[in-house]
Amino acid sequence: MQMNLGQLVDEFGSTDKCRDYLEALRWPDGVECPGCGSKSVSRLVKRKQFDCNSCRKRFSVLAGTVLQDSKLPLWKWFAAVHLMCESKKGISALQVQRMLGVKSYETAWYLCHRIRSAMDDGTAPLLHGVVEVDETYVGGKVRGRGRGYRDNKTVVVGAIERGGNLRVRTAPDNSRRTLHRFIGETVADEAQAIYTDEWTGYVGVDDEDTRHETVAHGSDEYVRGDVHTNTVESAWSLFDRAVIGSYHQLSKKHLDAYLGEFEYRFNNRENPHLFRDTVVRLIEAEMLTYKALTGTGS
């Protein structure tokens, strides 16, 4: 069942309720020591911790997770997860700060990035069937027209399986070598077809198992039978609206993180358990320190 805001408040309006939920998700078969794996543990109720009777290690349900060492109440974490999952065009850290009453923008920004880091597990399956591939350009200002005049922008390449999932990532350029590598890493060898526009960088992506067909956008050809790139271009349109309407501007340094969030939300657009599954990722993902995120501080 899909989580709505009313249910969120009813079910997770206190820290204790959030902890109980995290405990049930992390240890469905009973609390287990993250150090030695023993299930012989004692609960330290007042400290909100556990004591392992085997190795004597003390730990909490947050230990070793993205939530570790956070000073924010757990209900604000849960609310931020809900907002990021349900905002189709994304939600800015500034808006999260306002809605949740987070004291500083930096804290809200760090919160959102830690949730983003959990959304990307790096194990996305390859795309099959009919796959559309296209590039878009993010940031900077367009100088002139055409692909050759976009050197001040960041290239983002995307591939989408019709009726299936989306893969997006930044690229150093839109050269044939780069595009072929991206397709090789995201599209299965046995895919039925790859549809692109007429850009020369896509020449040669076909093989004995997969045909390659193009539409000539430069000649105002956008659809030929079932050959088109409208699906992936619709995804770009949604991301563009997120950049303009929600994030306003994205730094090149963190663009892959925003793309990862966009891809995750797009691929889970029909997942009725999106909130729960995202909280599970918070438990399973490694902690992201502020220093690792920004390259500064301690």
PyMOL commands that set and color helices and strands:
alter all, ss='L'
color gray80, all
select helices_A, chain A and resi 5-11+15-26+74-86+93-100+105-119+147-149+176-186+200-202+217-219+230-247+252-267+274-284+290-294
alter helices_A, ss='H'
color red, helices_A
select strands_A, chain A and resi 41-44+49-52+58-59+130-138+154-161+166-171+193-197+211-215
alter strands_A, ss='S'
color yellow, strands_A
deselect
rebuild
show_as cartoon
